[in-house]
Amino acid sequence: MAEQAKYLDLPLEEVIGDRFGRYSKYIIQDRALPDVRDGLKPVQRRILYAMHQEKNTHDKPFRKSAKTVGTVIGNYHPHGDSSVYEALVRMSQMWKVKEELVEMHGNNGSIDGDPPAAMRYTEARLSGIASELLQDIDKDTVDFIPNFDDTDYEPIVLPAKFPNLLVNGSTGISSGYATDIPPHNLKEVINAVVYKIEHPNASIDQLMKKLPGPDFPTGGIIQGEDGIRKAYETGKGKVVVRGLATIEPLRGGKEQIIITELPYDVNKANLVKKMDELRLERKVEGIAEVRDETDRTGLRIVIELKKDVDSQGVLNYLYKNTDLQVSFHFNMVAISNKTPTVMTLTGILDAYIEHQREVIKRQSEHDLKKAKNRAHIVEGLIYAVSILDDVIATIRSAKDKKDAKVKLQEQYEFTEAQAEAIVMLQLYRLTNTDVTELQKEAEQLRERIAYLEEILGNESKLLNVIKNDLKRVKKTYKSERLTRIESEVEDLKINLEVMIPSEDVVVSVTKDGYVKRTSLRSYIASNIEDLQMKDEDYILSLYEVNTTDTLLLFTNKGNYLYIPIHELPDIKWKDMGQHIASIISIGQDERIIKAIPIRKFQDDQYILALTKNGMIKKSVLADFKVQRYNRPIVGMKLKGEDEVINVHLTDGHQEVFLASNTGYGLWYHEAEVKLVGVKTAGVKSMTLKEEELIVNGEIFPELTNPNLFIVTQRGACKRMNISQFEQGTRAKRGLVMLKELKRQPHRIVGFHVVNEDKTVVLQTENSETHSMLPIEFKEQTRQNNGSFVVDADHQGQVTETYVEAQYEKWFGEETES
C-alpha cells in the first residue's frame, strides 16, 4: 500500500494543462520578455551582473568571452552555453542595439548574418553605459533572490540609471506573447522621461515633441507618424522603414542607385542576393549590375543601371519587392508587476520613473544609514582624542581587546561601535592633523545626512536626483539621431515598363483550364495542332498580346481571376500549359468559361455577364482592376445553383441576343442593361418558364446583320439571319426559333453569332466531334428545325458546341483577326 501511495491517478489533460501552464509562466517571465524597469531579459541581466561581479568593466582589460559564459552558467543561468554566448554577442552588435552594453574584441558577427567566432576566440567587457545599469547595485537599491543552487544571490532587476527598454528596444517570442519594441535615441528618451517627471499628465503629442519616434542603429527612414502615435498610445502600431538610397549620375547618360543605410534587422547579404536575382530573372528591367561595396568606411550597395532607364521607377520597385523597405510592427509587451503587459509610452515612462523613485529611495536610505554610522564613529574618535591619555591608560590596563572595549564603554560611555573603532585605531592617526581631519569629516557627514534626509522627506528633491542622474548619463553618452522620420507613408507608383520587358507573346487558354504564354518565335515555328492537350480538351482562346497586358479569366461560379500576362508560365507551344489551379486556387467544380485580355482598364468599356437562369449584369471595366489577385475575385453574385454561361467585353454600343434551350430567342440593345457594381447580382435578362435555361448569350455591333447558328441535341443545325427577328426589350419572352414537336422535341444545346470564316464544333455523348462551317448551311426560317448533321441514335446526342478558337491580335479596345 505504501508503494502505491507514491503515484497519483490524475487525468492526462489536467497534468498536461498544469505542466504546460508552469512552462508557459516560466518562459514568459524568465526567458523571452524584458522587464519594463531595466529593459532586460533574465539571461541579459545575469550576463551583465556576472561581468560586474567579476570586475570585467570598461576601465579594465578585455577578458575571454568563454570565462564570462562559464561564470554565467555556473552561477546564475544553468542553460546551454550557446544561448548565453548569443545573448552576450547580441548586446555587442552595433547594428542590433542602439547603445552597446558589451564591448567585444574579435569577430562578433556581421550585418550579413555571418556567425560570430567561437567564444574561446573573442574577448568581452562591460561598456561604459552598461555600468550605468549596474551603478549602486551594492547599495541595496534592488531586491536579490537566491540563485538556482542557493550558493549565491542575483538581482531580480538592475538599478538602471537610464531607460534601457526604450533605448535598446527588445524582441522576443514566448508562449502566447511576443514583443517587438524598437530602439530609440538615448538623448530623446531621457528628455521624454525628464519632461514626464515635470509634467506627470503629459499627453502623447507633448511627449512626441521630445521623443518623435524610434531611432534605429542602422539609420534609414521611418514613414508614418500616425503609426508611431498609435503605437505610443496603445502599445501596437505599424510604420514603414526604408533604407537610404540616392540616385547618382554616371558617364554616358547612365545612373546608379547608392544604398548607404538599411532598414533595421535586414540581412544585407540576402538583400543584395535578392536584388541580383531580380536582375537575372528579369523581374525588373534596367539593372546592369548589383555590387556590395561595403568596407571599413561604411555600408554601400551599388545598383548600376542601363542607359535611359527610369531610375526612380527601379528604386520604387526595389522598395516594394525587396527588404529595402519593410514594415515594423510595434508590439510593446514587457513584464510589469510580474505580468506580461502591452505597454503604452506613458506606461513605460511611468514604470521607469516609479522604479527610479524606489532605487533612489533605497540608495538614500542605505547612504544615510552608512553616514549616520560613520558620524557616530567619528564623534567617538573626536572625544577619544580629547581624552587621549586617559583612553591609552585604560587600554594599557586591560587584559585583552575585549576587556579594553568593556572598560572604555563603562568609564567613558562609548558605545560598542565607538569602542571597537578606538581599539582598532592606528597610532599614526593620533596626530593633531588627524583631529582636524576628523572634525572636518564630521561636518561633511552632518551635511550629507541633512541632504539625504531631505531627499527622503521631500518628493521634489528625490525627483531632482533622478533628473540629475539622467542628465549626467545624457551628457556622457548622447549621440545624434540616425533615423529620419517622415510623417506620411509614400504611395509607391511603379511604371509597368520598369518591371516587365515589353514583349509580344501568344497566350492560350483551354476549356479544362490549362494556360500559358509562348514566345512568338516558338508559336510561328509550330503548327497550331501541335499543342499538347488532354482528350476532349480544346482551345478556348488564342491571343497575341503584350507582357504588359492583363488576362481576366471568368469562371462559371461568378468569379474572375486577375493575372498579369508576364506572370503566366512561359512554356513552348508544343508543351502542355500549366493548370490554373497551380497559379490561383479555385474550387473543384469551378471552370473557366471566358478569357479576355485587357490593355487598359477604361471607364468607357464594360463587362457584360450572363447566367443560365436568366440574369444579366453590366459593370464598368475599370472596376475590375485590383491590387491583390492571389485568389478568385467575385465578379457576379449568383443565387442558388445558377452559373455564368458567357462574359463579353463591350463598348456600350452592342446588341445582345439570348437563346433558351426550348427554342426562344430575345434580342435587345445593351443600353437596356443598367450599370451596377462588380459584386452585385445583376438584373433579369429573359423571361423563362420552369425547367427552361439560357443556352448562350452573344453580342454583335449595332446596325449589322449577323448570322445566328443553333444546334439541337438531336444533331440538327440551322442558320438564320437577324433580320428574321424584331428588336425587343430586356426581360421579355422572345420569339420562337424552332418548330415545336410533340414527340422528341428539339432542344437547343448550342447557339452562336457567326461570320463567314468561323467553324463550329459539335461534341456528342460518345465523345465524337464534328466540325462544320455555318456559312455552308442554307439560311432558314424561324419555324424550321434545321438540317440533321449527326445521327443521334447511333452517334449519341449532341452535348456541347463551341466556336473553334481563332488567332487574334489584341489591341486593347478591339481585336483584329
HELIX and SHEET records of a PDB file:
HELIX    1   1 GLN A    4  LYS A    6  5                                   3    
HELIX    2   2 LEU A   12  ILE A   27  1                                  16    
HELIX    3   3 ILE A   28  ALA A   32  3                                   5    
HELIX    4   4 PRO A   42  GLN A   53  1                                  12    
HELIX    5   5 SER A   65  ASN A   75  1                                  11    
HELIX    6   6 ASP A   81  ARG A   90  1                                  10    
HELIX    7   7 GLY A  128  LEU A  134  1                                   7    
HELIX    8   8 ILE A  137  LYS A  139  5                                   3    
HELIX    9   9 ASN A  164  ASN A  168  1                                   5    
HELIX   10  10 LEU A  186  GLU A  198  1                                  13    
HELIX   11  11 ILE A  204  LYS A  210  1                                   7    
HELIX   12  12 GLU A  225  THR A  234  1                                  10    
HELIX   13  13 ARG A  251  GLY A  253  5                                   3    
HELIX   14  14 LYS A  268  LEU A  280  1                                  13    
HELIX   15  15 SER A  311  ASN A  321  1                                  11    
HELIX   16  16 LEU A  345  SER A  386  1                                  42    
HELIX   17  17 LEU A  388  SER A  397  1                                  10    
HELIX   18  18 LYS A  401  TYR A  412  1                                  12    
HELIX   19  19 GLU A  416  VAL A  423  1                                   8    
HELIX   20  20 LEU A  427  ARG A  429  5                                   3    
HELIX   21  21 ASN A  432  GLY A  457  1                                  26    
HELIX   22  22 GLU A  459  TYR A  477  1                                  19    
HELIX   23  23 LEU A  496  MET A  499  1                                   4    
HELIX   24  24 LEU A  520  ILE A  524  1                                   5    
HELIX   25  25 ILE A  528  ASP A  530  5                                   3    
HELIX   26  26 ILE A  565  GLU A  567  5                                   3    
HELIX   27  27 ILE A  580  SER A  582  5                                   3    
HELIX   28  28 LEU A  621  PHE A  624  5                                   4    
HELIX   29  29 GLU A  670  GLU A  672  5                                   3    
HELIX   30  30 ILE A  722  GLN A  724  5                                   3    
HELIX   31  31 PRO A  774  GLU A  776  5                                   3    
HELIX   32  32 ALA A  792  GLN A  795  1                                   4    
SHEET    1   A 3 ARG A  63  LYS A  64  0                                        
SHEET    2   A 3 GLU A 123  LEU A 126 -1                                        
SHEET    3   A 3 VAL A 102  HIS A 105 -1                                        
SHEET    1   B 2 PHE A 144  PRO A 146  0                                        
SHEET    2   B 2 TYR A 153  PRO A 155 -1                                        
SHEET    1   C 2 SER A 170  ILE A 173  0                                        
SHEET    2   C 2 ALA A 178  ILE A 181 -1                                        
SHEET    1   D 4 GLN A 325  ASN A 331  0                                        
SHEET    2   D 4 LYS A 236  ARG A 242 -1                                        
SHEET    3   D 4 ILE A 221  GLN A 223 -1                                        
SHEET    4   D 4 ARG A 484  GLU A 486  1                                        
SHEET    1   E 4 LEU A 244  PRO A 249  0                                        
SHEET    2   E 4 GLU A 255  GLU A 261 -1                                        
SHEET    3   E 4 ILE A 301  LEU A 305 -1                                        
SHEET    4   E 4 ILE A 287  ASP A 292 -1                                        
SHEET    1   F 2 VAL A 333  SER A 336  0                                        
SHEET    2   F 2 THR A 339  VAL A 342 -1                                        
SHEET    1   G 6 GLN A 578  HIS A 579  0                                        
SHEET    2   G 6 TYR A 514  SER A 519 -1                                        
SHEET    3   G 6 ASP A 504  THR A 510 -1                                        
SHEET    4   G 6 ILE A 539  ASN A 546 -1                                        
SHEET    5   G 6 GLU A 808  TRP A 810  1                                        
SHEET    6   G 6 THR A 815  GLU A 816 -1                                        
SHEET    1   H 4 ILE A 592  ILE A 598  0                                        
SHEET    2   H 4 THR A 550  THR A 555 -1                                        
SHEET    3   H 4 ASN A 559  PRO A 564 -1                                        
SHEET    4   H 4 ILE A 633  VAL A 634 -1                                        
SHEET    1   I 4 VAL A 644  THR A 650  0                                        
SHEET    2   I 4 TYR A 606  THR A 611 -1                                        
SHEET    3   I 4 MET A 615  VAL A 620 -1                                        
SHEET    4   I 4 VAL A 683  LYS A 684 -1                                        
SHEET    1   J 4 ILE A 694  PRO A 701  0                                        
SHEET    2   J 4 GLN A 654  SER A 660 -1                                        
SHEET    3   J 4 TYR A 664  HIS A 669 -1                                        
SHEET    4   J 4 LEU A 735  VAL A 736 -1                                        
SHEET    1   K 4 ILE A 748  VAL A 754  0                                        
SHEET    2   K 4 ASN A 707  THR A 712 -1                                        
SHEET    3   K 4 ALA A 716  ASN A 721 -1                                        
SHEET    4   K 4 SER A 787  PHE A 788 -1                                        
SHEET    1   L 3 THR A 769  MET A 772  0                                        
SHEET    2   L 3 VAL A 760  THR A 764 -1                                        
SHEET    3   L 3 VAL A 798  VAL A 803 -1                                        
END                                                                             
